[in-house]
């Protein structure tokens, strides 16, 4: 995947996936009220983020963009759409 660097207060999150007994990998359902994922890219240019790359997070809302790259699902969303860090 090409390197994606969010601008402003945007955050790129890789969705967690679930693997079935048969080995089929499913992305979390978009119908779920909240989703979980890992922060993979943030804007560090003159914009202090409360998040760091590698943080595990719970998020919701409507992402600015959702896409698949290298068989992984990603969402580009605003920092305020991330509700919590999982520690």
C-alpha positions in Angstrom: 0.0 0.0 0.0 1.2 3.5 -0.8 2.1 5.6 2.3 -1.0 7.6 3.3 -0.4 10.6 5.6 -3.7 12.2 6.9 -4.0 16.0 7.0 -5.6 18.1 9.7 -7.1 16.1 12.5 -7.6 13.0 10.4 -6.5 9.5 11.6 -6.0 6.4 9.5 -7.2 3.3 11.3 -6.8 -0.3 10.2 -9.9 -2.4 11.1 -9.6 -5.5 13.2 -10.7 -8.6 11.4 -12.4 -11.8 12.7 -11.4 -15.2 11.4 -14.1 -17.9 11.2 -13.6 -21.6 12.0 -13.2 -22.3 8.3 -10.4 -19.7 8.0 -12.5 -17.0 6.2 -11.4 -13.5 7.4 -14.2 -11.0 7.9 -13.9 -7.3 8.5 -16.0 -6.0 11.4 -19.5 -5.2 10.4 -20.2 -1.6 9.5 -23.6 -2.0 11.0 -22.0 -2.3 14.5 -22.4 0.9 16.5 -18.8 0.9 17.5 -15.8 -0.6 15.7 -12.2 -1.4 16.8 -8.9 -1.0 15.0 -5.3 0.2 15.2 -4.0 3.6 14.4 -1.6 3.3 11.4 -1.1 6.9 10.4 -1.6 10.4 11.9 -0.8 13.9 10.9 2.3 15.1 12.9 2.8 18.5 11.2 2.0 21.3 13.7 -1.0 19.3 14.9 -0.6 17.7 18.3 -2.5 14.4 18.3 -3.7 12.6 21.4 -3.1 9.4 19.6 0.0 7.5 18.5 0.6 5.0 15.8 0.0 1.6 17.2 -2.8 2.7 19.6 -5.7 0.2 19.7 -8.9 2.3 19.5 -12.7 2.1 19.6 -14.4 4.4 17.0 -17.7 5.2 15.5 -19.4 7.8 13.4 -19.2 8.1 9.6 -15.6 7.8 8.3 -14.5 10.3 5.6 -13.4 7.3 3.6 -13.3 3.5 4.0 -11.2 1.4 1.6 -9.4 -2.0 1.2 -5.7 -2.2 0.5 -3.5 -5.3 0.6 -6.6 -7.3 1.7 -7.0 -5.1 4.8 -9.8 -2.7 5.6 -9.0 0.9 6.6 -11.0 4.0 7.6 -9.9 7.6 7.5 -11.7 9.5 10.2 -11.5 12.6 12.4 -9.8 12.3 15.8 -13.1 13.2 17.6 -14.7 10.1 16.1 -12.3 7.9 18.2 -14.0 7.4 21.5 -11.4 5.4 23.5 -8.0 3.8 23.5 -7.7 0.2 24.5 -4.8 -0.4 26.8 
